[in-house]
Amino acid sequence: MDSAPRPIISIRNITRSFTAGSETVTPLRDVDLDIWPGEMVAIIGQSGSGKSTLMNIMGCLDRPTSGDYHFDGRDVSQLEPDTQAELRRERFGFIFQRYQLLGDLDAVGNVEVPAIYAGIPRDIRRKRARDLLTRLGLESRLDHKPSELSGGQQQRVSVARALMNGGEVILADEPTGALDSKSSAELIELLLDLNRQGHTIIMVTHDPKVAAHAHRTIEISDGKILSDSGYKSLAAAPRQSPDAKPSRFAALSRLSEALNMALIAMMAHRIRSFLTMLGIIIGIASVVLVVALGTGSQQKVLENISSLGTNTITIRAGSGFGRRDADRIETLVPSDADALALADYAKGVSPAVSSSATARHGSAEATVQINGVVNDYFDAHSYLTVAGTLFDADDVATRTQAAIIDEDTRDTFFDDGVDPLGQVLHLGQVPVRIIGVVRSSGASFGPESLNVWMPYTTVMSRVSGQGYLSSIEVQVANGFETDAAQAQISALLLSRHGVTDFFTQNSDSIRETLSATTQTMTLLVGVIAVISLAVGGIGVMNIMLVSVTERTKEIGVRIAIGARRMDIVSQFLIESVLVCLIGGVLGIAFAWGSGTLAATLSDSVRISFSTLSIVAAFLSSTLIGITFGFLPARSAARLDPVVALSRE
């Protein structure tokens, strides 16, 4: 044998076995083999002889169970997965029997994928991909996807991809197996030409006619080499390596390309992507709407409390709200109100009684709420006089049968254009004359009702006949603390009554109670919304896991042509994050649109969107994408390339 340079591939005692069910299968047994630079070698044998397993080991797609494999002097078994990926990317080119092109990319896009993982700048790799395809006679099919190409054309694209990063060693697995005789002859001639240019060609085939074109033939059977025609020294032309060097920003470039590939994959499967987003859209919209509704409701409650009057203390009979006999407790009397009015802390005192009756005017009849008050009541509760006047202290003292109504009562008993002032309204058997109309402040926490206000003395003597008050409202003067005034009121009434048969409540405590209640309800509903968001995230993870299963062969191709584990993780993780981000944006838009529509259609709905909640929702969708996308992405990156490539 002539003297030769160091073999580029050196295999010693390679054995490969694996478990299939309860049996152990050994496709390779103690194989020794050397391949020298510039050779064109054909490995032949029947199906199941072990030739494809041998090629997979040589191409770093599979690991031997035992034995040594050195590539250009490097012990491959000692290399990390990413280093092996670099070896596949920089030194090998793969030509597969079934082409293994990526269906979502056109011819140029398929050819440039190895250069993407090598970090070659976009403009340089695109030009090289076009030049390679043009050299292979595909200049008119550059923008065609695999489904638009014939078998021979697809195989030429596969050859161009193998040469993209140089293809020092080209591994061709049954390269003519899926081609007609004409395309097969053209491909063989192409491989011979590449060999003359300095590429080392290793073909796996079962066709003796294809093997006859090689300079060296190795026959394998039952996992062992039966014959080897031997190395022949050849005057092969030196192989030209691509001039392109990785960009200084190669990592950033790969990340950008991963984003682009994720977008292409999403656009290719629009319905699946949208259904994946749906859970995120519903979850994000729910969270944003719940927060906005809770914030709006809280603002409305606080506004209503403010309209009831600030620094106001209300005194009621009994021990607290909810007692069944509250209406029959007769502990508060007008003299209590007179005593409170003399205190320094009292800016104003409004005794109040309440009753209800059937009101009639002409043919109109309805049940109304009768409120016995003093004229200070309207200022304390921010009522606006829209017609007529309010009653004064003389009206209270003389028990005048004067009445003030709200706009709802006016609209109920009087037709449009009819002036209610001076009209007589019958409250049961008591006639009263209307002297004013006020506009409701909207500060109501109970059911809506028709309201009539009269001097409390008139109500007590002529309507209800009661000698006690329903409540007393005290406006605290400026300069006095509400809590201190409340304590003094309790002390005064205790000294008058001898027992604590009353309770007090100030506007601040109402505000705090209702705010706390609103926040609690918002939190509870928010928790439900967050649960729906988590369910949406789990849905994303499930769909992405299904996507990994569906795209197993694509992942295998990417790994075979040099993708690092991080490249695969990046692509699938970015795809997951994009799904969640777009779903988050759509969820926010849906929440804003539906909330605005609801507020427009109903005055009782208050929606208040906050920048913080929207930003939090956006960040939540990103976090969900990362959290629930990592497992599928890692699962994809850890796929065995040999198993992935064989998946149908």
C-alpha positions in Angstrom: 0.0 0.0 0.0 1.3 3.5 -1.0 2.3 5.9 1.8 -0.6 8.1 2.9 -1.3 11.0 5.2 -2.9 10.5 8.5 -6.5 9.1 8.1 -9.2 11.6 8.8 -11.4 8.9 10.2 -9.9 6.1 12.3 -12.2 3.4 13.9 -10.9 0.7 16.2 -13.0 -2.2 17.7 -16.3 -0.3 17.3 -19.3 -2.2 18.6 -22.8 -0.8 18.8 -25.6 -2.6 20.6 -29.0 -1.6 22.0 -32.0 -3.2 23.7 -35.1 -3.8 21.6 -37.8 -5.2 23.9 -36.3 -8.2 25.8 -33.5 -8.7 23.2 -30.1 -7.1 22.7 -29.4 -6.1 19.1 -25.8 -5.6 17.9 -25.7 -4.0 14.4 -21.9 -3.5 14.6 -19.3 -5.9 16.0 -15.6 -5.0 16.5 -15.2 -2.9 13.3 -11.8 -1.5 12.3 -11.7 1.1 9.6 -9.6 4.0 8.3 -10.8 6.7 5.8 -8.2 9.0 4.3 -8.7 12.6 3.0 -9.9 12.8 -0.6 -11.2 9.3 -0.8 -14.5 8.3 -2.4 -15.7 5.3 -0.4 -18.8 3.1 -0.9 -20.0 1.1 2.0 -22.2 -1.7 0.7 -24.4 -4.4 2.2 -27.9 -5.6 2.5 -30.5 -3.9 4.7 -29.8 -4.5 8.3 -26.1 -5.2 7.7 -25.0 -2.3 9.9 -23.8 0.1 7.2 -26.2 3.0 8.2 -25.2 2.5 11.9 -21.6 2.8 10.9 -22.2 6.0 8.9 -24.1 7.5 11.8 -21.2 6.8 14.2 -18.7 8.3 11.7 -21.0 11.4 11.4 -21.2 11.9 15.2 -25.0 11.2 15.0 -24.6 8.1 17.2 -22.2 6.9 19.8 -20.6 3.4 19.8 -21.2 1.1 22.8 -17.5 0.3 22.9 -14.3 1.0 20.8 -12.5 4.1 19.7 -13.3 6.7 17.1 -10.8 9.4 16.2 -11.6 12.2 13.7 -8.5 14.0 12.4 -6.7 12.8 15.5 -9.4 13.8 18.0 -11.1 11.3 20.3 -14.7 11.8 19.5 -15.9 9.9 22.6 -14.4 12.6 24.8 -16.2 15.4 23.1 -19.2 17.2 24.7 -22.5 17.3 22.7 -22.0 20.9 21.6 -18.4 20.1 20.5 -19.7 17.2 18.4 -22.3 19.6 17.0 -19.4 21.9 16.0 -17.7 18.9 14.3 -20.8 18.1 12.3 -21.3 21.8 11.4 -17.7 22.6 10.4 -16.3 19.4 9.0 -19.3 17.2 7.8 -22.0 17.5 5.2 -25.0 15.1 5.2 -26.9 13.9 2.2 -30.0 11.9 3.3 -32.0 9.4 1.3 -35.2 11.2 2.0 -33.6 14.6 1.5 -34.7 15.8 5.0 -35.4 19.3 3.9 -37.4 21.7 6.2 -40.8 22.1 4.6 -41.4 25.7 5.9 -38.3 27.1 4.2 -37.5 27.7 0.5 -34.5 26.3 -1.2 -32.2 29.1 -0.2 -33.5 29.0 3.4 -32.8 25.2 3.6 -29.2 25.6 2.2 -28.2 28.4 4.6 -29.3 26.7 7.8 -25.9 25.2 8.6 -24.3 28.6 8.2 -26.9 30.1 10.6 -25.6 27.8 13.3 -22.0 28.6 12.3 -22.7 32.3 12.9 -22.1 33.4 9.3 -23.5 36.9 8.6 -26.8 36.9 6.7 -25.8 38.6 3.5 -22.7 36.4 3.1 -24.5 33.1 3.7 -27.4 34.0 1.5 -25.1 34.8 -1.4 -23.2 31.5 -0.9 -26.5 29.6 -0.8 -27.6 31.2 -4.0 -24.3 30.5 -5.7 -24.3 26.8 -4.6 -27.8 26.3 -5.9 -27.0 28.1 -9.1 -23.9 25.9 -9.6 -26.2 22.9 -9.1 -28.6 24.0 -11.8 -31.4 25.3 -9.5 -31.1 29.1 -10.3 -34.8 29.1 -11.3 -36.0 27.3 -8.1 -34.3 29.4 -5.4 -37.6 30.6 -3.8 -39.4 27.3 -4.1 -40.3 25.2 -1.1 -39.5 21.4 -1.0 -43.1 20.5 -1.9 -42.7 22.5 -5.1 -39.5 20.6 -6.2 -39.0 17.3 -7.8 -37.1 14.5 -6.0 -33.9 15.2 -8.0 -34.2 18.9 -7.3 -34.7 18.3 -3.6 -31.6 16.0 -3.5 -29.6 18.8 -5.1 -30.8 21.2 -2.5 -29.6 18.6 0.1 -26.2 18.5 -1.6 -25.9 22.3 -1.6 -26.8 22.3 2.2 -24.0 19.7 2.8 -21.5 22.0 1.0 -22.7 25.2 2.8 -20.0 25.2 5.5 -17.4 23.4 3.3 -18.4 19.8 3.6 -14.9 18.4 4.1 -16.4 15.0 4.6 -19.7 14.3 2.8 -21.7 11.4 4.2 -24.4 10.2 1.8 -26.9 7.7 3.1 -28.5 5.8 0.1 -28.3 9.1 -1.9 -30.0 7.6 -5.0 -32.5 5.5 -3.2 -35.5 7.8 -3.8 -34.4 9.0 -7.3 -35.2 7.8 -10.8 -32.3 6.6 -13.1 -31.7 9.9 -14.7 -31.6 11.8 -11.4 -29.4 9.1 -9.9 -26.9 9.4 -12.7 -26.8 13.2 -12.3 -26.2 12.9 -8.6 -23.4 10.4 -8.9 -21.7 12.6 -11.4 -22.1 15.5 -9.0 -20.5 13.5 -6.2 -17.6 12.5 -8.4 -17.1 16.1 -9.3 -17.1 17.1 -5.6 -14.6 14.4 -4.9 -12.3 15.7 -7.6 -12.6 19.1 -5.9 -11.1 17.6 -2.7 -14.2 16.5 -0.7 -14.0 13.1 1.0 -17.1 11.2 0.0 -18.5 8.3 2.0 -21.6 6.6 0.4 -23.8 4.0 2.0 -25.6 2.0 -0.6 -26.9 -1.4 -1.4 -26.7 -0.8 -5.1 -23.5 -2.3 -6.7 -23.9 0.0 -9.7 -23.6 3.1 -7.5 -20.7 1.6 -5.5 -18.8 0.9 -8.7 -18.2 4.7 -9.1 -16.2 4.8 -5.9 -12.5 4.4 -5.6 -12.8 2.1 -2.7 -15.5 -0.4 -1.8 -16.2 -1.8 1.7 -18.6 -4.6 2.1 -20.3 -5.1 5.5 -22.5 -8.0 6.7 -24.0 -8.8 10.0 -22.2 -5.9 11.6 -18.7 -7.0 10.4 -16.5 -5.9 7.5 -16.3 -8.7 5.0 -14.0 -7.1 2.4 -12.2 -3.8 1.7 -10.7 -3.0 -1.6 -8.2 -0.8 0.2 -6.8 2.7 0.1 -5.4 4.1 -3.2 -3.3 7.2 -3.2 -5.1 9.8 -5.3 -4.0 13.1 -6.7 -7.1 14.9 -5.5 -7.4 18.7 -5.8 -7.1 20.6 -2.6 -10.5 21.4 -1.2 -11.5 25.0 -1.0 -13.0 26.1 2.4 -15.5 28.9 2.5 -13.9 32.3 3.1 -16.7 33.4 5.4 -15.8 33.7 9.0 -18.3 33.8 11.9 -19.6 37.2 12.8 -18.3 38.9 16.0 -21.9 38.9 17.0 -22.6 35.3 16.1 -24.5 34.5 19.3 -26.8 37.5 18.8 -27.2 36.5 15.1 -28.2 33.0 16.0 -30.7 34.4 18.5 -32.2 36.6 15.8 -32.4 33.7 13.4 -34.1 31.6 16.1 -36.7 34.3 16.4 -37.2 34.3 12.7 -37.5 30.5 12.5 -40.0 30.6 15.4 -42.1 33.2 13.5 -42.0 31.0 10.4 -43.1 27.9 12.3 -46.0 29.9 13.9 -47.1 31.3 10.6 -47.0 27.8 9.1 -49.3 26.5 11.8 -51.6 29.5 12.4 -54.6 27.6 13.8 -52.5 25.6 16.2 -50.7 28.8 17.3 -54.0 30.6 17.9 -55.5 27.8 19.8 -52.4 27.7 22.0 -52.8 31.4 22.6 -56.4 31.1 23.5 -55.8 30.0 27.0 -53.4 32.9 27.6 -55.8 35.4 26.0 -58.6 34.4 28.3 -56.3 34.3 31.4 -54.7 37.7 30.7 -58.0 39.3 29.8 -59.5 37.9 33.0 -56.8 39.3 35.2 -56.7 42.7 33.6 -60.5 43.0 33.7 -60.8 41.8 37.3 -58.2 44.3 38.4 -59.8 47.1 36.4 -63.3 46.3 37.6 -62.1 46.1 41.2 -60.2 49.3 41.0 -63.2 51.1 39.3 -65.6 49.7 41.8 -63.4 50.8 44.7 -63.1 54.3 43.2 -66.9 54.5 42.7 -67.5 53.4 46.3 -65.1 56.0 47.7 -66.7 58.7 45.5 -70.1 57.7 46.8 -68.9 57.8 50.4 -67.3 61.2 49.8 -70.7 62.5 48.5 -72.3 61.4 51.7 -70.1 64.0 53.5 -66.7 63.9 55.0 -66.1 63.9 58.8 -69.6 62.7 59.3 -70.6 60.5 62.3 -73.9 58.7 62.2 -75.7 57.5 65.4 -78.3 54.7 65.2 -80.3 52.9 67.9 -79.4 49.4 68.9 -76.1 47.5 69.0 -75.3 47.3 65.3 -76.6 46.6 61.8 -78.6 43.5 61.2 -80.8 43.4 64.3 -84.4 42.3 63.4 -86.0 44.6 66.0 -83.9 47.7 64.9 -87.0 49.5 63.7 -88.7 49.1 67.1 -85.9 50.4 69.2 -86.9 53.8 70.6 -83.7 55.1 72.3 -82.8 58.1 70.1 -85.0 61.1 70.7 -85.0 64.7 69.4 -83.6 66.0 72.7 -80.5 63.9 72.0 -80.0 65.9 68.7 -80.5 69.2 70.6 -77.9 68.2 73.2 -75.4 67.2 70.5 -76.0 70.5 68.6 -74.6 72.4 71.6 -71.2 70.5 71.5 -68.1 72.3 70.2 -67.2 69.5 67.8 -70.6 69.6 66.1 -70.7 71.8 63.0 -74.2 70.6 62.2 -76.6 68.0 63.5 -79.3 66.3 61.3 -81.9 64.2 63.1 -83.6 61.8 60.8 -86.7 59.6 60.7 -87.8 57.3 57.9 -91.0 55.8 56.7 -92.7 54.6 53.6 -96.1 55.2 52.1 -98.1 55.0 48.9 -98.0 58.3 47.2 -100.7 59.5 44.8 -101.1 62.3 42.4 -103.9 62.2 39.9 -103.9 58.8 38.4 -100.2 58.1 39.3 -99.5 55.9 42.3 -96.3 54.5 43.7 -94.5 53.6 46.9 -92.1 56.2 48.1 -89.4 56.5 50.8 -90.3 59.3 53.2 -87.2 60.9 54.8 -87.7 63.3 57.8 -84.6 65.6 58.0 -83.5 69.2 58.5 -82.3 71.4 55.7 -78.6 70.8 56.6 -79.1 67.3 55.4 -79.0 68.3 51.7 -75.7 70.2 52.1 -74.1 67.3 54.0 -75.1 64.8 51.3 -74.2 67.0 48.4 -77.7 67.2 46.9 -78.1 69.8 44.1 -81.4 71.9 44.1 -82.6 71.9 40.5 -86.0 73.6 41.1 -87.7 75.5 44.0 -86.2 75.8 47.5 -85.4 73.8 50.6 -87.4 74.0 53.8 -85.8 76.1 56.6 -85.7 76.0 60.5 -89.2 77.6 60.7 -90.7 74.8 58.6 -89.1 72.3 61.0 -90.4 74.2 64.1 -93.9 74.6 62.7 -94.2 71.1 61.3 -94.9 72.5 57.8 -96.4 69.9 55.4 -93.8 70.9 52.8 -92.0 68.3 50.7 -88.9 68.0 48.5 -88.7 65.3 45.9 -85.9 63.9 43.7 -85.9 63.8 39.9 -87.0 60.2 39.8 -90.1 61.0 41.9 -90.9 64.0 39.7 -90.6 61.9 36.5 -92.9 59.2 38.1 -95.8 61.5 39.1 -95.6 64.4 36.6 -95.6 64.4 32.8 -92.9 66.2 30.9 -93.5 69.9 30.9 -95.6 69.9 34.1 -94.1 72.0 36.9 -94.2 70.0 40.2 -93.7 73.1 42.4 -96.8 73.9 44.3 -98.5 70.6 43.4 -100.0 68.5 46.1 -98.8 65.0 46.6 -100.8 62.6 48.9 -98.6 60.4 51.2 -101.2 58.0 52.4 -103.8 60.3 53.9 -101.4 63.2 54.4 -101.3 65.9 51.7 -98.0 67.7 51.2 -97.1 70.6 49.0 -93.9 70.2 46.8 -91.5 73.2 47.3 -88.3 71.8 45.6 -86.7 69.3 43.4 -83.2 67.9 44.1 -80.8 65.9 42.0 -79.6 62.6 43.4 -75.9 62.4 44.2 -75.8 58.7 43.3 -74.5 57.9 46.7 -76.7 55.0 47.4 -75.7 51.6 48.7 -79.2 50.0 48.7 -81.9 49.4 46.1 -83.1 52.5 44.2 -86.3 54.1 45.5 -88.5 57.2 45.0 -87.6 59.7 47.7 -89.6 62.4 49.4 -88.0 64.7 52.1 -90.0 66.5 54.7 -89.2 68.2 58.1 -88.5 65.4 60.5 -91.0 67.0 63.0 -93.7 66.8 60.3 -93.0 63.1 59.6 -93.0 62.2 63.3 -96.3 64.1 64.1 -98.3 63.6 60.9 -96.9 60.6 59.0 -95.4 57.9 61.3 -96.7 59.1 64.6 -93.5 58.0 66.3 -91.7 59.9 69.1 -88.2 58.6 68.4 -85.5 59.2 65.7 -84.2 56.6 63.3 -80.7 58.2 63.3 -78.8 61.3 64.1 -76.0 62.6 61.8 -73.3 64.8 63.2 -70.9 66.9 61.0 -67.6 67.3 62.8 -66.3 70.8 62.9 -63.0 71.7 61.4 -60.1 71.2 63.7 -61.6 68.2 65.5 -60.5 64.7 65.0 -63.3 62.3 63.9 -62.3 59.6 66.3 -62.1 62.0 69.3 -65.5 63.5 68.4 -66.9 60.0 68.1 -65.7 59.1 71.6 -67.2 62.3 73.0 -70.6 61.6 71.3 -70.6 58.1 72.8 -69.8 59.5 76.3 -72.6 62.1 76.0 -75.3 59.7 74.9 -74.2 57.2 77.5 -74.6 59.8 80.2 -78.1 60.6 78.9 -79.3 57.0 78.4 -77.4 55.3 81.1 -76.8 52.3 78.8 -75.1 51.7 75.5 -78.3 51.3 73.4 -76.8 53.0 70.4 -73.9 52.6 68.0 -71.9 55.1 66.0 -70.2 54.9 62.6 -68.2 57.5 60.8 -67.6 57.9 57.1 -64.0 56.9 57.4 -64.9 53.5 58.8 -67.5 53.0 56.1 -64.8 53.8 53.5 -62.3 51.4 55.1 -64.8 48.6 55.4 -66.1 48.9 51.8 -62.6 49.3 50.5 -61.4 46.2 52.3 -64.5 44.3 51.1 -63.8 45.4 47.5 -60.2 44.5 47.7 -61.0 41.1 49.2 -63.5 40.4 46.4 -61.0 41.6 43.8 -58.4 39.4 45.3 -60.7 36.3 45.3 -61.8 36.8 41.7 -58.2 37.6 40.8 -57.0 34.3 42.2 -59.6 32.6 40.0 -58.3 34.5 37.0 -54.7 33.6 37.9 -55.7 30.0 38.0 -57.2 30.3 34.5 -53.9 31.9 33.5 -51.9 29.0 34.9 -54.2 26.5 33.1 -53.5 28.5 29.9 -49.8 28.1 30.6 -50.2 24.4 31.1 -52.0 24.3 27.8 -49.1 26.1 26.1 -46.7 23.5 27.6 -48.9 20.6 26.3 -49.2 22.0 22.8 -45.5 22.7 22.7 -44.8 19.2 23.8 -47.1 17.9 21.0 -45.3 20.3 18.6 -41.9 18.7 19.6 -43.4 15.3 18.8 -44.8 16.5 15.5 -41.5 18.1 14.5 -39.1 15.4 15.8 -37.7 14.9 12.3 -37.1 18.6 11.8 -35.3 18.7 15.1 -33.2 15.7 14.1 -32.2 17.4 10.8 -31.2 20.6 12.6 -29.1 18.6 15.1 -27.5 16.6 12.3 -26.4 19.8 10.4 -24.8 21.3 13.4 -27.4 22.9 15.7 -26.2 23.2 19.3 -28.5 22.2 22.1 -28.9 25.8 23.0 -29.9 26.6 19.4 -32.8 24.1 19.7 -33.8 25.4 23.2 -33.7 29.0 21.9 -36.0 28.2 18.9 -38.7 26.4 20.9 -38.4 28.7 23.9 -38.7 31.8 21.7 -41.7 30.2 20.0 -43.4 29.6 23.4 -42.6 33.1 24.6 -43.9 34.6 21.3 -47.2 32.6 21.6 -47.6 33.9 25.2 -46.6 37.5 24.4 -48.9 37.7 21.4 -51.6 36.1 23.5 -50.9 38.6 26.3 -51.2 41.6 23.9 -54.5 40.2 22.5 -55.7 39.5 26.0 -55.0 43.1 27.1 -56.6 44.4 23.9 -59.7 42.2 24.5 -59.9 43.3 28.1 -59.6 47.0 27.2 -62.2 46.7 24.4 -64.8 44.7 26.4 -64.3 46.8 29.5 -64.7 50.1 27.6 -67.8 48.6 25.8 -69.3 47.5 29.2 -68.7 50.9 30.7 -70.3 52.6 27.7 -73.4 50.5 27.8 -74.0 50.7 31.6 -73.5 53.7 33.9 -73.4 51.3 36.9 -70.1 49.7 35.6 -66.9 51.5 36.4 -63.7 50.2 34.7 -60.3 51.7 35.7 -57.3 50.3 33.8 -53.9 50.9 35.4 -50.6 50.9 33.7 -49.2 48.7 36.5 -51.8 45.9 35.9 -51.2 46.0 32.1 -47.4 45.8 32.6 -47.8 43.0 35.1 -50.1 41.1 32.7 -47.5 41.5 29.9 -44.7 40.4 32.2 -46.9 37.5 33.4 -47.4 36.3 29.8 -43.6 36.4 29.2 -42.9 34.5 32.4 -45.5 31.9 31.5 -43.9 31.5 28.1 -40.4 30.9 29.7 -41.7 28.7 32.5 -44.0 26.5 30.6 -41.9 26.6 27.4 -38.6 25.5 28.9 -39.6 21.8 29.4 -40.7 21.3 25.8 -37.6 23.2 24.6 -35.3 21.1 26.7 -37.0 17.9 25.6 -36.5 18.9 22.0 -32.8 19.7 22.5 -32.1 16.3 24.1 -33.6 14.3 21.3 -31.2 11.6 19.9 -30.6 12.7 16.3 -30.5 9.2 15.0 -33.9 8.4 16.6 -35.3 11.8 15.5 -34.2 11.3 11.9 -35.9 7.9 11.7 -39.2 9.2 13.1 -42.0 9.2 10.5 
